[in-house]
Amino acid sequence: MKKHLLLLCAFCVSLYGHSQKIYKLSSPDKNIGISISLSDKIDYDITYQNETLLEKGSLQMEIGNLQLGANPKLLKAISKSTQEELTPIVPLKYSTVSNNYNQLVLKFKGDYSVEFRAFNDGLAYRFITNKKGIVEVKNETFQVHFPENYLLHTQQPGSFKTAYEESYQHIQSKDWKETDKMALLPILIDTQKGYKILISESNLTDYPALFLKSNNNNGMYSVFPKVPVEFGEDGDRSLKILKEADYIAKTNGKRDFPWRYFVICKDDRQLIENTMTYKLADKNLLEDTSWIKPGLASWEWWNGATPYGPDVNFVAGCNLDTYKYFIDFASHYKVPYIIMDEGWAKSTKDPYTPNPDVDLHELIRYGKEKNVGIVLWLTWLAVENNFELFETFENWGIKGVKIDFMDRSDQWMVNYYEKVAKEAAKHHLFVDFHGSFKPAGLEYKYPNVLSYEGVRGMEQMGGCKPDNSVYLPFMRNAVGPMDYTPGAMFSMQPEVYRCERPNSASIGTRAYQMALFVIFESGLQMMADNPTLYYRNEECTRFITQVPQTWDETIALEAKAGEYAIVAKRKGDKWYIGGMTNNQQKERTFDLDFSFLKGGKTYRMTSFEDGINAGHQAMDYRKKERTLKKGEKISIRLVRNGGFAAIIE
């Protein structure tokens, strides 16, 4: 290792009466750099090929009456290089991930350090403290300034009580005022000069999630929800916070704090391919993970649990016959799970007494016979009040739980997620968090956490538009798994959209809907529509049920954040392609380059493409078959709100 490539304590200067020491850290390929200056505070600038992208970054932490980072006294600077291969238990992008970075740890007087890491696709830092006993963290400062007017892609909740389902807002940084709403993570910054910066966090443990506010000076700073200390009743699925502490976390004084990271790229394809949350997350804690089985699930809520047609000779609804029909459907297409949403239990408060119309235990038995596992929906409050239910559910034969309506990310709730993940794993249950904050590493520490909602997904009906969803591969899904619930068989263009459950529909073409199963990453992927419609659309259903949920390799072929994404993914020796686009252009054409295929072989590609009339009648698609060889180029056409889906074998 050549240390001078990693770290240059290059010079000391006098600045405004303060001695200033500057440390520099570069990525292994030397494109990305961070320059850290120590004076009366710790500041940093971030560069790409020597062009400053973020400046006057500032970091500080207030613990009790101590300000870590104020007048820092450096004791030691330690640099090192790491090259390793990681193997995720649930590989959403790659079966192996290269984790190569240069690291700088600055140790300060006062029992704290700041650790920086530089990767070829970004930067990260975190505080580390070595203090005795329990400490109260009053605040943490994360602050950056923009050298010019940047375009910010954000979600802006009205308060800290949020399910992270707001639609994206697109704001010029100079127009964002401190009196405006805050933004949640992840946030995507378009420098409008060829670079994009995705900001999020990883290894979020025993600590609240970070939010951002404008500083009224073309920059932004961190804000955090405080620790709730007194609760009141608020219906069957939540609690009111009546009183908060004056600190954001009460935690062990000897610990690593969450990583704050920046994915930095010149090519939007890198946002889709990035694995930064994983590279910075805690390692898997589970000894045995062989029981964790990602997969598809048939889901009844979106379609109102109302199959119909000549083979449905029973009253459809939340009852035994309907759920047996869903199990038969899942078994027919080798879909490993069905989800039983709200209504399976007699009461949302009591997870031990099933709805007598459902006969849950008969369904568990029947599902086992048909190789279909059952996943049960619960409110977080019912789980919190009945924490022994994990043991009960394991004894019953349940495979997983979908837990809903947390809608908070303060320290208490972050700890609740981990408590659930740990207890569920002890009883061989996987978890899908709904009404949730974004993924931040827990899913790697406890890989039985297969997905999170925290997205404006298809349950928003007409509020779920491709114009918004096409940002997801570059933002929300770029930081971790996402339960968007795709799979609509009624497709409409936005100007003619009408729908109501049970006849739910989506905006976007049929080919667009099918493509989402390839593009969107989730360890538990929903088939949201009615079995009746899937039976009637046999060739589409055959494709959807072939698409894996875990992958060996991911290559973004074409990508422009907010406009289009075309992604190729490999599982074993089969490749799948998914493409989606927004409402901006009547149609777009792309020349796909198949140089990623192995040479010396002939492949067969089966594709589902927007039909000639799909720009108006979104149901119109064409199924095509063609042969392919490595290096060939094929032109494809996507209409507005359109898509492209293919399997290559």
C-alpha positions as CSV (number, residue, x, y, z in Angstrom):
1,M,0.0,0.0,0.0
2,K,1.3,3.4,-0.9
3,K,0.2,5.7,1.8
4,H,0.8,8.9,-0.1
5,L,-2.0,7.9,-2.5
6,L,-4.5,7.8,0.4
7,L,-3.6,10.6,2.6
8,L,-1.9,14.0,2.2
9,C,-1.6,15.9,5.5
10,A,-0.3,18.4,2.9
11,F,-0.1,21.7,4.7
12,C,-1.0,23.9,7.6
13,V,-2.1,27.5,7.1
14,S,-3.2,30.3,9.3
15,L,-6.9,31.2,8.7
16,Y,-8.7,33.9,10.6
17,G,-6.4,33.5,13.5
18,H,-6.9,29.7,13.6
19,S,-4.2,27.3,12.5
20,Q,-5.7,25.1,9.8
21,K,-4.6,21.6,8.9
22,I,-5.8,20.0,5.7
23,Y,-6.1,16.3,5.0
24,K,-7.0,14.9,1.7
25,L,-8.5,11.5,0.8
26,S,-9.0,10.1,-2.7
27,S,-11.0,7.2,-4.2
28,P,-8.9,4.3,-5.5
29,D,-9.3,5.6,-9.0
30,K,-8.4,9.1,-7.8
31,N,-11.5,10.7,-9.4
32,I,-13.4,11.5,-6.2
33,G,-11.7,13.4,-3.4
34,I,-12.5,15.0,0.0
35,S,-10.5,17.7,1.5
36,I,-10.9,18.0,5.3
37,S,-9.8,21.1,7.1
38,L,-9.3,21.3,10.8
39,S,-9.5,24.7,12.4
40,D,-12.0,25.8,15.0
41,K,-14.3,23.2,13.4
42,I,-14.2,20.2,11.0
43,D,-15.0,21.3,7.4
44,Y,-14.8,19.5,4.1
45,D,-15.1,20.0,0.4
46,I,-16.0,17.2,-2.1
47,T,-14.5,17.1,-5.6
48,Y,-14.8,15.0,-8.8
49,Q,-11.7,15.2,-11.0
50,N,-10.8,18.4,-9.1
51,E,-14.1,20.1,-9.7
52,T,-15.7,21.1,-6.4
53,L,-19.3,19.6,-6.2
54,L,-20.1,20.3,-2.5
55,E,-18.3,22.9,-0.3
56,K,-18.1,24.1,3.3
57,G,-19.4,20.8,4.5
58,S,-19.5,20.8,8.3
59,L,-19.8,18.0,10.8
60,Q,-20.4,18.2,14.6
61,M,-22.0,16.2,17.3
62,E,-23.4,17.5,20.6
63,I,-23.2,15.0,23.4
64,G,-24.4,16.3,26.8
65,N,-22.6,19.6,27.1
66,L,-19.8,18.6,24.8
67,Q,-19.4,19.8,21.2
68,L,-17.5,17.1,19.3
69,G,-15.9,18.8,16.3
70,A,-15.6,22.2,17.9
71,N,-12.0,23.3,18.3
72,P,-10.8,19.8,17.4
73,K,-7.5,18.7,18.8
74,L,-6.1,16.0,16.5
75,L,-4.2,13.2,18.2
76,K,-3.6,10.8,15.3
77,A,-4.4,10.3,11.6
78,I,-4.6,6.7,10.4
79,S,-5.0,5.7,6.8
80,K,-5.4,2.4,5.1
81,S,-6.7,0.7,2.0
82,T,-9.2,-2.1,1.8
83,Q,-10.1,-4.5,-1.1
84,E,-12.6,-7.3,-0.3
85,E,-15.4,-9.2,-1.9
86,L,-18.7,-9.3,-0.1
87,T,-21.5,-11.9,-0.6
88,P,-24.9,-10.6,0.3
89,I,-27.4,-13.2,1.8
90,V,-30.2,-11.7,-0.3
91,P,-28.4,-10.5,-3.5
92,L,-30.7,-7.8,-4.9
93,K,-28.1,-6.6,-7.5
94,Y,-25.0,-8.8,-7.5
95,S,-24.1,-12.2,-5.9
96,T,-20.7,-10.7,-5.1
97,V,-19.9,-7.0,-4.4
98,S,-16.4,-5.5,-4.6
99,N,-15.8,-3.3,-1.6
100,N,-12.7,-1.3,-2.4
101,Y,-12.0,2.0,-0.6
102,N,-9.3,4.2,0.9
103,Q,-9.9,5.1,4.6
104,L,-8.8,7.9,6.9
105,V,-9.6,7.9,10.6
106,L,-9.0,11.2,12.5
107,K,-8.7,10.6,16.2
108,F,-9.3,13.6,18.4
109,K,-8.8,14.6,22.0
110,G,-12.1,14.0,23.9
111,D,-12.5,10.3,23.1
112,Y,-14.0,10.6,19.6
113,S,-12.9,10.0,16.0
114,V,-14.3,10.7,12.5
115,E,-13.8,8.0,9.9
116,F,-13.9,8.8,6.2
117,R,-14.0,6.3,3.3
118,A,-13.5,7.1,-0.4
119,F,-14.9,4.7,-3.0
120,N,-14.8,4.9,-6.8
121,D,-18.5,5.7,-6.7
122,G,-18.7,8.0,-3.6
123,L,-17.7,9.0,-0.1
124,A,-18.9,8.4,3.4
125,Y,-18.1,9.5,7.0
126,R,-19.2,8.7,10.5
127,F,-18.5,9.7,14.1
128,I,-17.1,7.1,16.5
129,T,-17.1,7.8,20.2
130,N,-15.3,6.0,23.1
131,K,-17.1,7.4,26.1
132,K,-18.1,5.6,29.3
133,G,-21.7,4.7,30.1
134,I,-24.9,6.0,28.5
135,V,-24.8,9.4,26.8
136,E,-27.5,11.8,25.5
137,V,-26.9,13.0,21.9
138,K,-28.5,16.5,21.8
139,N,-27.9,17.0,18.1
140,E,-25.7,16.1,15.1
141,T,-24.7,18.6,12.4
142,F,-24.5,17.5,8.8
143,Q,-24.2,20.5,6.6
144,V,-23.2,21.1,3.0
145,H,-23.3,24.1,0.6
146,F,-23.8,24.1,-3.1
147,P,-21.2,26.1,-5.1
148,E,-23.9,27.0,-7.7
149,N,-27.6,26.6,-8.2
150,Y,-28.4,22.9,-8.2
151,L,-31.6,21.0,-8.9
152,L,-32.7,19.0,-5.9
153,H,-35.0,15.9,-6.2
154,T,-36.7,15.4,-2.8
155,Q,-39.6,14.1,-0.9
156,Q,-40.9,16.7,1.5
157,P,-43.1,15.5,4.4
158,G,-45.2,17.8,6.5
159,S,-43.6,16.6,9.7
160,F,-41.5,13.8,11.2
161,K,-44.7,11.6,11.1
162,T,-44.4,10.2,7.6
163,A,-44.7,7.0,5.7
164,Y,-42.1,8.2,3.2
165,E,-44.8,8.1,0.4
166,E,-44.7,11.8,-0.7
167,S,-44.3,12.3,-4.5
168,Y,-41.0,13.8,-5.6
169,Q,-40.5,17.5,-5.7
170,H,-38.0,19.1,-7.9
171,I,-36.5,22.4,-6.5
172,Q,-33.7,24.7,-7.5
173,S,-31.5,24.9,-4.5
174,K,-31.5,28.7,-4.5
175,D,-35.3,28.7,-4.3
176,W,-35.4,26.3,-1.2
177,K,-36.1,28.4,1.9
178,E,-35.6,27.5,5.5
179,T,-39.4,28.1,6.0
180,D,-40.2,25.5,3.4
181,K,-40.8,21.8,4.2
182,M,-37.8,19.6,5.1
183,A,-36.6,16.8,2.9
184,L,-36.2,13.1,3.9
185,L,-33.5,10.8,2.7
186,P,-32.5,9.8,0.1
187,I,-32.1,13.1,-1.8
188,L,-30.8,13.3,-5.3
189,I,-28.8,16.4,-6.3
190,D,-28.3,17.3,-10.0
191,T,-25.4,19.7,-10.2
192,Q,-26.7,20.7,-13.7
193,K,-23.1,20.4,-14.9
194,G,-22.9,16.6,-15.6
195,Y,-22.7,15.2,-12.1
196,K,-25.4,13.6,-9.8
197,I,-25.0,13.1,-6.0
198,L,-27.2,10.8,-4.0
199,I,-27.2,11.3,-0.3
200,S,-28.4,8.8,2.2
201,E,-27.3,6.9,5.4
202,S,-26.4,3.4,6.4
203,N,-25.9,1.4,9.6
204,L,-28.7,3.3,11.2
205,T,-28.7,1.6,14.7
206,D,-30.1,3.0,18.0
207,Y,-30.4,6.4,16.4
208,P,-33.0,8.5,14.6
209,A,-33.2,8.9,10.8
210,L,-31.7,12.1,9.3
211,F,-33.8,14.8,7.6
212,L,-32.6,17.9,5.8
213,K,-33.6,21.6,5.8
214,S,-32.6,24.6,3.7
215,N,-30.1,26.9,5.4
216,N,-31.4,29.9,3.3
217,N,-27.9,30.2,1.8
218,N,-27.8,27.6,-1.0
219,G,-27.1,24.8,1.3
220,M,-28.8,22.4,3.7
221,Y,-28.4,21.0,7.2
222,S,-29.6,18.1,9.3
223,V,-32.6,17.9,11.6
224,F,-33.7,14.9,13.6
225,P,-36.8,13.7,15.4
226,K,-36.4,13.8,19.2
227,V,-36.8,10.8,21.5
228,P,-40.5,10.4,22.4
229,V,-41.0,9.8,26.2
230,E,-44.7,9.8,26.6
231,F,-47.4,8.3,24.4
232,G,-51.2,8.5,24.2
233,E,-53.8,6.4,22.4
234,D,-54.4,7.1,18.7
235,G,-56.8,4.4,17.4
236,D,-56.0,0.7,16.7
237,R,-52.8,1.2,14.7
238,S,-50.7,4.0,16.2
239,L,-49.8,6.1,19.2
240,K,-49.7,9.8,19.7
241,I,-46.5,11.3,21.0
242,L,-47.4,13.5,23.9
243,K,-44.0,14.5,25.1
244,E,-40.4,14.4,23.7
245,A,-37.0,14.6,25.3
246,D,-34.6,17.4,24.6
247,Y,-32.2,14.9,22.9
248,I,-32.3,12.9,19.7
249,A,-30.8,9.7,21.1
250,K,-29.9,8.2,24.5
251,T,-27.2,5.6,23.6
252,N,-24.0,3.8,24.5
253,G,-21.1,6.2,24.7
254,K,-18.8,3.6,23.1
255,R,-20.1,3.1,19.6
256,D,-20.0,3.8,15.8
257,F,-22.7,6.2,14.6
258,P,-24.5,6.0,11.3
259,W,-22.7,6.6,8.0
260,R,-23.6,9.7,6.0
261,Y,-22.8,8.9,2.4
262,F,-22.6,10.5,-1.0
263,V,-22.9,8.4,-4.2
264,I,-21.3,10.6,-6.9
265,C,-21.5,9.9,-10.6
266,K,-21.1,11.3,-14.1
267,D,-23.4,8.6,-15.6
268,D,-26.9,8.0,-14.2
269,R,-26.5,4.3,-14.8
270,Q,-24.1,4.2,-11.8
271,L,-26.9,5.3,-9.4
272,I,-28.9,2.2,-10.4
273,E,-25.9,-0.1,-10.0
274,N,-24.6,1.4,-6.7
275,T,-24.4,-0.8,-3.5
276,M,-23.3,1.9,-1.0
277,T,-25.9,1.0,1.7
278,Y,-24.7,-2.6,1.7
279,K,-21.0,-1.7,1.6
280,L,-21.4,0.4,4.8
281,A,-23.9,-1.8,6.6
282,D,-23.2,-4.0,9.6
283,K,-22.4,-7.6,8.7
284,N,-25.0,-10.3,8.9
285,L,-25.6,-11.4,12.5
286,L,-27.6,-14.6,11.7
287,E,-25.7,-17.9,11.9
288,D,-28.2,-19.9,9.9
289,T,-29.8,-18.1,6.9
290,S,-30.8,-21.2,4.9
291,W,-34.4,-20.7,5.8
292,I,-34.6,-17.2,4.3
293,K,-36.4,-17.6,0.9
294,P,-37.0,-14.4,-1.1
295,G,-39.8,-14.7,-3.6
296,L,-43.0,-13.6,-5.2
297,A,-46.3,-13.2,-3.2
298,S,-49.9,-13.0,-4.4
299,W,-51.6,-10.2,-2.6
300,E,-55.3,-9.7,-2.1
301,W,-55.7,-6.1,-0.8
302,W,-55.2,-4.2,-4.0
303,N,-57.7,-6.3,-5.9
304,G,-60.3,-6.4,-3.1
305,A,-60.0,-10.2,-2.7
306,T,-62.6,-10.7,-5.4
307,P,-61.7,-13.3,-8.0
308,Y,-64.6,-13.9,-10.4
309,G,-65.6,-16.0,-13.4
310,P,-66.9,-19.5,-14.1
311,D,-64.5,-21.2,-11.8
312,V,-65.5,-19.0,-8.8
313,N,-68.6,-20.7,-7.3
314,F,-68.4,-19.0,-3.9
315,V,-68.9,-15.6,-2.5
316,A,-65.6,-13.8,-2.8
317,G,-64.1,-11.8,0.0
318,C,-62.2,-12.3,3.3
319,N,-63.1,-16.0,3.7
320,L,-61.7,-19.5,3.5
321,D,-62.8,-20.2,-0.1
322,T,-61.3,-17.0,-1.5
323,Y,-57.9,-17.6,0.2
324,K,-57.9,-21.2,-1.0
325,Y,-58.4,-19.8,-4.5
326,F,-55.4,-17.5,-4.0
327,I,-53.4,-20.5,-2.8
328,D,-54.4,-22.6,-5.8
329,F,-53.4,-19.7,-8.1
330,A,-50.0,-19.3,-6.4
331,S,-49.4,-23.1,-6.5
332,H,-50.3,-23.2,-10.3
333,Y,-47.6,-20.6,-11.1
334,K,-45.2,-21.8,-8.4
335,V,-45.5,-18.5,-6.5
336,P,-44.1,-19.3,-3.1
337,Y,-46.3,-17.0,-0.9
338,I,-49.7,-15.4,-0.4
339,I,-50.2,-12.4,1.8
340,M,-53.3,-12.1,4.0
341,D,-53.8,-8.4,4.6
342,E,-56.1,-6.7,7.0
343,G,-59.2,-8.8,7.9
344,W,-57.5,-12.2,8.5
345,A,-57.8,-11.6,12.3
346,K,-61.0,-11.0,14.1
347,S,-59.5,-7.7,15.4
348,T,-56.5,-5.6,14.4
349,K,-55.6,-5.5,18.1
350,D,-55.6,-9.3,18.7
351,P,-53.2,-11.3,16.5
352,Y,-54.1,-14.6,18.1
353,T,-57.8,-14.9,17.2
354,P,-58.3,-15.4,13.4
355,N,-61.5,-14.2,11.7
356,P,-63.8,-17.2,11.9
357,D,-64.7,-16.8,8.2
358,V,-61.1,-17.4,7.3
359,D,-60.1,-20.6,9.2
360,L,-56.4,-19.6,9.2
361,H,-55.2,-23.0,10.4
362,E,-56.9,-24.8,7.6
363,L,-55.3,-22.4,5.1
364,I,-51.9,-23.0,6.6
365,R,-52.4,-26.7,6.2
366,Y,-53.7,-26.3,2.7
367,G,-50.9,-24.0,1.7
368,K,-48.3,-26.5,3.0
369,E,-49.9,-29.2,0.8
370,K,-49.6,-26.9,-2.2
371,N,-46.1,-25.5,-1.4
372,V,-47.5,-22.0,-0.7
373,G,-46.5,-20.2,2.5
374,I,-48.6,-17.7,4.3
375,V,-47.6,-14.1,5.3
376,L,-49.7,-12.2,7.8
377,W,-50.3,-8.5,7.9
378,L,-50.2,-6.7,11.3
379,T,-50.2,-3.2,12.7
380,W,-46.9,-2.4,14.5
381,L,-48.9,-1.6,17.6
382,A,-50.4,-5.1,17.7
383,V,-46.9,-6.5,17.4
384,E,-45.5,-4.3,20.2
385,N,-48.4,-5.2,22.5
386,N,-48.0,-8.9,21.7
387,F,-44.4,-9.5,21.2
388,E,-44.6,-13.3,21.9
389,L,-46.6,-13.6,18.6
390,F,-43.4,-14.5,16.7
391,E,-43.1,-17.7,18.6
392,T,-46.8,-18.4,18.2
393,F,-46.7,-17.8,14.4
394,E,-43.7,-20.1,14.0
395,N,-45.6,-22.8,15.8
396,W,-48.6,-22.2,13.5
397,G,-46.4,-22.5,10.4
398,I,-46.5,-18.9,9.2
399,K,-43.6,-17.9,6.9
400,G,-43.4,-14.1,7.4
401,V,-45.1,-10.9,8.6
402,K,-46.0,-7.6,7.0
403,I,-45.9,-4.9,9.7
404,D,-47.6,-1.6,9.0
405,F,-48.2,2.0,10.0
406,M,-45.0,2.8,11.9
407,D,-44.8,6.2,10.1
408,R,-42.0,7.4,12.3
409,S,-38.2,7.2,12.4
410,D,-37.2,8.5,15.8
411,Q,-34.7,6.5,17.9
412,W,-37.5,4.5,19.6
413,M,-39.0,3.4,16.3
414,V,-35.6,2.6,14.7
415,N,-35.0,0.4,17.7
416,Y,-38.4,-1.2,17.2
417,Y,-37.5,-2.3,13.6
418,E,-34.3,-4.0,14.9
419,K,-36.2,-5.6,17.8
420,V,-38.7,-7.0,15.3
421,A,-36.1,-8.2,12.9
422,K,-34.2,-10.0,15.7
423,E,-37.2,-11.7,17.2
424,A,-38.6,-12.7,13.9
425,A,-35.3,-14.2,12.9
426,K,-35.2,-16.2,16.1
427,H,-38.5,-17.8,15.0
428,H,-37.6,-18.2,11.3
429,L,-40.0,-15.5,10.1
430,F,-39.1,-12.9,7.4
431,V,-40.3,-9.3,7.6
432,D,-41.8,-6.8,5.2
433,F,-42.1,-3.3,6.7
434,H,-44.9,-1.1,5.4
435,G,-45.6,2.4,6.5
436,S,-41.9,2.5,6.9
437,F,-38.8,4.7,6.5
438,K,-36.3,4.0,3.8
439,P,-33.8,1.1,4.1
440,A,-30.6,2.0,6.0
441,G,-28.7,-1.3,6.5
442,L,-30.8,-3.3,8.9
443,E,-31.7,-5.6,6.0
444,Y,-28.1,-6.8,5.8
445,K,-27.6,-7.2,9.5
446,Y,-30.8,-9.2,9.6
447,P,-31.3,-10.5,6.1
448,N,-34.8,-11.9,7.1
449,V,-35.9,-8.2,6.5
450,L,-36.8,-8.7,2.8
451,S,-38.4,-5.4,2.0
452,Y,-39.7,-2.0,3.0
453,E,-42.5,0.1,1.6
454,G,-41.5,3.7,2.2
455,V,-42.4,4.5,-1.4
456,R,-45.2,6.0,-3.4
457,G,-46.3,2.7,-4.8
458,M,-49.2,1.3,-6.7
459,E,-51.6,1.3,-3.8
460,Q,-51.7,5.1,-4.4
461,M,-53.7,4.3,-7.6
462,G,-54.0,7.5,-9.7
463,G,-51.4,9.1,-7.5
464,C,-48.8,6.6,-8.7
465,K,-47.6,7.9,-12.1
466,P,-44.6,6.9,-14.2
467,D,-43.4,10.5,-14.0
468,N,-42.8,9.9,-10.3
469,S,-42.0,6.2,-10.4
470,V,-39.2,6.6,-13.0
471,Y,-37.1,8.3,-10.3
472,L,-37.3,5.3,-8.0
473,P,-34.4,3.2,-9.6
474,F,-32.2,6.3,-9.1
475,M,-33.3,7.3,-5.6
476,R,-35.5,5.1,-3.3
477,N,-34.6,1.7,-4.8
478,A,-31.0,2.8,-5.1
479,V,-30.7,2.7,-1.3
480,G,-32.4,-0.6,-0.7
481,P,-35.3,-3.0,-1.3
482,M,-38.7,-1.5,-2.1
483,D,-42.2,-2.9,-1.8
484,Y,-43.9,-1.0,-4.6
485,T,-46.5,-3.8,-5.3
486,P,-46.5,-4.0,-9.1
487,G,-48.4,-6.3,-11.5
488,A,-51.5,-4.5,-12.7
489,M,-53.4,-6.1,-15.6
490,F,-55.6,-3.1,-16.2
491,S,-53.3,-0.4,-17.8
492,M,-54.3,3.1,-18.7
493,Q,-52.8,6.4,-19.9
494,P,-53.2,9.2,-17.3
495,E,-55.8,11.3,-19.2
496,V,-58.2,8.4,-19.2
497,Y,-57.4,6.9,-15.8
498,R,-60.4,5.8,-13.7
499,C,-60.4,3.1,-11.2
500,E,-61.7,1.8,-7.8
501,R,-61.1,-1.4,-6.0
502,P,-61.9,-4.2,-6.8
503,N,-61.3,-3.1,-10.4
504,S,-57.9,-1.5,-9.7
505,A,-55.8,-0.2,-12.5
506,S,-52.5,1.4,-13.0
507,I,-51.1,4.3,-15.0
508,G,-48.6,3.1,-17.6
509,T,-48.7,0.5,-20.4
510,R,-48.9,-3.3,-19.9
511,A,-45.2,-3.7,-21.0
512,Y,-44.3,-1.0,-18.4
513,Q,-46.0,-3.0,-15.6
514,M,-44.2,-6.2,-16.6
515,A,-40.9,-4.4,-16.8
516,L,-41.2,-3.3,-13.1
517,F,-40.7,-6.9,-12.0
518,V,-37.2,-6.7,-13.5
519,I,-36.3,-3.1,-12.7
520,F,-37.6,-2.8,-9.1
521,E,-35.6,-4.6,-6.4
522,S,-37.4,-6.4,-3.5
523,G,-36.7,-9.6,-1.7
524,L,-40.5,-10.0,-1.4
525,Q,-42.1,-8.9,-4.7
526,M,-45.9,-8.6,-4.9
527,M,-48.3,-9.7,-7.6
528,A,-50.9,-7.1,-6.7
529,D,-53.7,-8.0,-9.1
530,N,-56.5,-10.5,-9.2
531,P,-55.8,-14.1,-10.0
532,T,-58.7,-14.0,-12.4
533,L,-56.9,-11.4,-14.5
534,Y,-53.6,-13.2,-14.3
535,Y,-55.3,-16.4,-15.6
536,R,-56.8,-14.4,-18.5
537,N,-53.4,-12.9,-19.3
538,E,-51.5,-16.2,-19.3
539,E,-48.4,-15.2,-21.3
540,C,-47.8,-12.1,-19.2
541,T,-48.3,-14.0,-16.0
542,R,-45.9,-16.7,-17.2
543,F,-43.2,-14.0,-17.7
544,I,-43.8,-12.3,-14.4
545,T,-43.6,-15.5,-12.4
546,Q,-40.3,-16.5,-14.1
547,V,-38.6,-13.2,-13.0
548,P,-36.3,-13.9,-10.1
549,Q,-36.2,-11.7,-6.9
550,T,-32.4,-12.1,-6.4
551,W,-29.7,-11.6,-9.0
552,D,-26.1,-12.4,-9.9
553,E,-25.4,-9.4,-12.0
554,T,-27.0,-6.0,-12.8
555,I,-26.1,-3.8,-15.8
556,A,-27.9,-0.5,-16.4
557,L,-28.1,-0.2,-20.2
558,E,-29.7,3.2,-20.6
559,A,-30.6,5.6,-17.8
560,K,-31.6,9.2,-17.3
561,A,-32.9,10.0,-13.8
562,G,-36.6,10.9,-14.0
563,E,-36.9,10.1,-17.7
564,Y,-36.0,6.4,-18.4
565,A,-34.3,3.4,-17.1
566,I,-33.4,0.2,-19.0
567,V,-31.7,-2.5,-16.9
568,A,-30.3,-6.0,-17.7
569,K,-30.1,-8.5,-14.9
570,R,-28.6,-12.0,-14.8
571,K,-29.6,-15.0,-12.8
572,G,-27.5,-18.0,-13.6
573,D,-27.3,-18.2,-17.4
574,K,-30.5,-16.3,-18.1
575,W,-30.8,-12.5,-18.6
576,Y,-33.8,-10.4,-18.1
577,I,-34.4,-6.8,-19.3
578,G,-36.8,-4.2,-18.0
579,G,-37.3,-0.7,-19.4
580,M,-39.6,2.1,-18.2
581,T,-40.1,5.7,-19.3
582,N,-42.1,8.8,-18.3
583,N,-44.9,10.8,-19.9
584,Q,-42.6,13.4,-21.4
585,Q,-42.2,12.2,-25.0
586,K,-44.7,10.6,-27.3
587,E,-42.2,7.8,-27.8
588,R,-38.5,7.0,-27.4
589,T,-36.3,4.6,-29.3
590,F,-33.2,3.0,-27.9
591,D,-30.5,0.8,-29.6
592,L,-29.7,-1.8,-27.0
593,D,-26.2,-3.2,-27.2
594,F,-26.0,-6.9,-26.2
595,S,-22.2,-7.0,-25.8
596,F,-22.8,-8.2,-22.2
597,L,-23.8,-11.7,-23.5
598,K,-21.3,-14.5,-23.7
599,G,-19.7,-15.1,-27.1
600,G,-20.0,-18.3,-29.2
601,K,-23.7,-18.8,-28.3
602,T,-27.0,-18.1,-29.9
603,Y,-29.7,-16.8,-27.5
604,R,-33.5,-16.6,-27.8
605,M,-35.1,-13.4,-26.6
606,T,-38.8,-13.3,-25.8
607,S,-39.9,-9.7,-25.4
608,F,-43.1,-7.8,-24.4
609,E,-43.2,-4.4,-26.1
610,D,-45.5,-1.5,-26.3
611,G,-48.0,-2.1,-29.1
612,I,-48.7,0.3,-32.0
613,N,-51.6,1.9,-30.1
614,A,-50.2,1.7,-26.6
615,G,-49.7,5.5,-26.5
616,H,-53.5,5.8,-26.2
617,Q,-54.7,2.3,-25.3
618,A,-52.2,1.3,-22.7
619,M,-53.3,-2.4,-22.7
620,D,-51.8,-2.8,-26.2
621,Y,-48.6,-4.9,-26.3
622,R,-46.7,-7.2,-28.6
623,K,-45.0,-10.4,-27.7
624,K,-41.9,-11.0,-30.0
625,E,-39.4,-13.8,-30.4
626,R,-35.9,-13.3,-31.9
627,T,-32.5,-14.8,-31.9
628,L,-29.5,-12.9,-30.5
629,K,-25.7,-13.1,-30.4
630,K,-23.1,-11.2,-28.3
631,G,-22.5,-7.7,-29.6
632,E,-25.7,-7.4,-31.7
633,K,-27.8,-4.2,-31.4
634,I,-31.5,-4.1,-31.4
635,S,-33.7,-1.0,-31.6
636,I,-36.7,-0.9,-29.2
637,R,-39.5,1.6,-28.9
638,L,-41.2,2.8,-25.7
639,V,-44.3,5.0,-25.9
640,R,-45.1,7.5,-23.2
641,N,-45.5,5.9,-19.8
642,G,-44.3,2.8,-21.7
643,G,-42.1,-0.2,-21.1
644,F,-40.1,-3.1,-22.4
645,A,-39.7,-6.5,-20.8
646,A,-37.6,-9.5,-22.0
647,I,-36.1,-12.8,-21.1
648,I,-32.9,-14.0,-22.9
649,E,-32.0,-17.7,-22.6
